[in-house]
Structures are given as C-alpha cells and as structure tokens.
Amino acid sequence: MEAVLYDMDGTIIDSDHLHVQAWQYTGTQFGFELSAQQLSTAKGLSSIKTLEALLPPEKHDIIPPACDMKFKYLMEHIGEVTILGNFVEAYQGLQERKIPIGVCTSSRQEFVDAVLHSVPSLAFLTGKVATKEMFKVCKPSADPLFTTLDLLGLPCDTPVVYIGDGFSDYGSAQNAGMPFVYFCHRGKN
C-alpha cells in the first residue's frame, strides 16, 4: 500500500443524520417521503442519482429543485458535522509513514469547503479532496478514485486502499481494481 483514499460523509465526518434530515425536510416541501433505511441504500450517490433511484419516474421533474433545496438545508446546518472515530490520529500516523492520503467524495466543493471551515481540525485536507465537480462519471465508477489519485499527483496504478461506508464506495473500488475497507462507526449496524 502506497496511498490511502477515504470517502468523506460517514467515513471521516458524521453527516449521515444531516443528510437524512435534509432529505426529509425537502420531501415535505416537494411531496415525497424518504426513510433513513431507503436513503441508506443510496449512500454515496449524488443527490440526483439518489432521487432518480428512489422516486417514481412521474416525480423526476422535481429532482433539480429538490436537490437544490436539500443542498441549501445542508449548508444551513453544516455546523452539526463532527469528525468520526480517530480519523485525525489515523491521518497523522499515515503522514508519519509518508503515505499520501486523499479524499474522494460525491459532495459538492462548496459543501467540502464549508466542512473544512466548520471543522478546523480537518483543515489539513485542503487540496486533497476530489469532489463531484472533478469527475466525469460519479460513483460507483472508477473515475472518482482515479481523479483523486491524479489530484495527489499519483499514477492510476499506485497500490492504494479505499476506505468508505457505502455500496457505491465499494463499487468504485471494485471498478478501479483497488482493495476496499468498509468503515462502520459505532452506533451503526
């Protein structure tokens, strides 16, 4: 292993509850209901892909404005995000071994910037996070992981492990031919 890539939501930061709340709020405004269990099946997907997967086709016309509302809710509540587990300590240990670390997330750059500002102890990740605006194709394709390696200045064939918490993360790792480590923080089943 010469590098480690992490997912962000649910792996580095505890934002799952915030995403669920944002979708539930948005649903009340647009006339749909999504449970936490339904949303867990779409974990790691973009907001558009989430709604395409979970809403009936006759509701697909509301997807763009619903995604905008969900994002606005997230940004208004960004202060609720906290760091999961011992990520900072793990990062420091990898840094001491001179192992490059990057982050591959389906989140928007604006969200990542707000998280790094709201959680100053993660500021060291600045410039190491590949966001959805940087990908040609989103998770579960391999493109997000290869984009993250490129951001770190590493070739695509670098021996790397990807750590994430969703099926789309696993799919990206499989499609990229990378080992995958499933992260499940305490309090989850």
Secondary structure by P-SEA (a helix, b strand, c coil): ccbbbbbccccccccaaaaaaaaaaaaaaccccccaaaaaaaccccaaaaaaaccccccccaaaaaaaaaaaaaaaaccccccccaaaaaaaaaaaacbbbbbbbcccaaaaaaaaaacccccccccccccccccccccccaaaaaaaaaaacccccccbbbbbccaaaaaaaaaacbbbbbbbccccc
